[in-house]
């Protein structure tokens, strides 16, 4: 009903705008254009209010779904399409995802023993990688051994040639599951670059690094039991 009303506001605004060009007195033209502008403005604010209300409603529904999954920590993407969860009690990692906000979440769970690698990628480049002998960002030779082509963490973090801006930050996880071997969670994906010294970048990197550290600890518990499962990229 609300969207129906908003549609009528925009239609009336268009009607007044068109009628303005069929009027003779300049005063009437200006009046109709002013009315058209005010109605467009009214429609815009009503549309924004409705979108904010709907997003809040979807957020509540998403959080209600997440509450049904046993967890001790979770994060939910800004677009409300993806969620990562960790349950330290049962040593289980969960990912919930969907294509659109009007769909139900699909949830997958993995015991910590199934987690193999985790990495933070900035604009497709590996910034942090655990374990260091992993396959993310590398390749595999004929003997099946990884050939690593990423920087050591202590060298890469302080590389003076790093770009000052960034468009995409991704947390990538490799799991021991042939049907879902690579999991990606995007913390940032902008068409326009953001400054690395901006508060937005610092906040999202704090959250991303926190998850990287938690997953590294989870992997570390079982890393001596791991076996390399091959290059999938």
Buried (B, 14 or more C-beta within 10 A) or exposed (E): EEEEEBEEBBEBBBBBBEBBEEBEEEEEBEBBBEBBEEBBEBBBEBBEEBEEEEBEEBEEBBEEBBEEBEBEEBBBBEEBBBBBBBBEEEBBBBBBBBEEBEEEBEBBBBBBBBBBBBBBBBBEEBBBBBEEBBBBBBEBEEEEEBEBEBBEBEEBEEEEEBEEBBBBBBBBBBBBBEEEBEBEBBBBEEEEBBEBEEEEBEEBBEBBBEBBEBBBEBBEEBBEEBEBBEBEE
